Amino acid sequence: MDHSRVPVLEALEDFRHRGDIAYGPPGHKQGRGVDPRVAEIVGLDVFRSDVLSLNGLDDRRQSQGVLSRAQELMADAVGAEHAFFSTCGSSLSVKTAMLAAAGPG
């Protein structure tokens, strides 16, 4: 397995080079829609990689294989059978782990 590959970063780089403009969330459009006062304080770079996995990056409904390749690499790297990435923040990740360990109810 080629651990020099970085599927998510490669897809993000392709997305940036294409110059796509997404019309769905997140609303700041990688910095294009952010309030100028916020941009002045935190800069635009914090928004540039905040994209959905749609628009050619990857999508559960029409997968390009980006996330599955990245998860396979992670599982191999840590000696696990499977690896799953959370794309909804740490709160959802913690809840998912709790449900996986404890089960329903």
ABEGO torsion letter per residue (X at the ends): XBAABBAAAAAAAAAAAAGBBBABOBAAGGGAABBAAAAAAAEAAAAAABBBABGGABBAABBAGAAAAAAAAAAAAAGBABBBBBAAEAAAAAAAAAAAAAEBX
